[in-house]
């Protein structure tokens, strides 16, 4: 019993010392800082993810419009899609390096369109 009273007294002295030294004030400040930092990081992450989503959605809309322009050509069975799709006036204005990049980009888009069209045909034939 005496020992318990001594421990209790020592715990009270330690608690009083923590209060006097501002221990709990510091803990409260660090907790508030942590909450603020994580809130800021969460807001920044949300803003970043929304920006990425909107960029992806814009690219999807852009590709969808391109696909809708190419699809009738695929349905008709046009043999040289590049000649039909490429903007010949625009390509004449480009430098050779940019012209190659443009053709490669069109080829990549056309390949995706052909794959999608073939997939749609396979599904419709099932």
Number of C-alpha atoms within 10 A of each C-alpha: 6 7 8 9 10 11 12 12 12 12 12 12 12 12 14 11 12 13 12 10 11 11 12 13 12 11 11 12 11 12 12 12 12 12 12 12 12 12 12 12 12 12 12 12 12 12 12 12 12 12 12 12 12 12 12 12 12 12 12 12 12 11 15 13 11 15 20 11 12 19 15 11 16 16 9 8 10 12 10 9 15 13 10 12 15 14 11 10 8 10 15 10 10 13 10 11 8 12 15 13 13 17 14 12 12 16 16 12 16 18 12 14 20 16 12 14 17 13 12 11 11 10 9 8 7 5
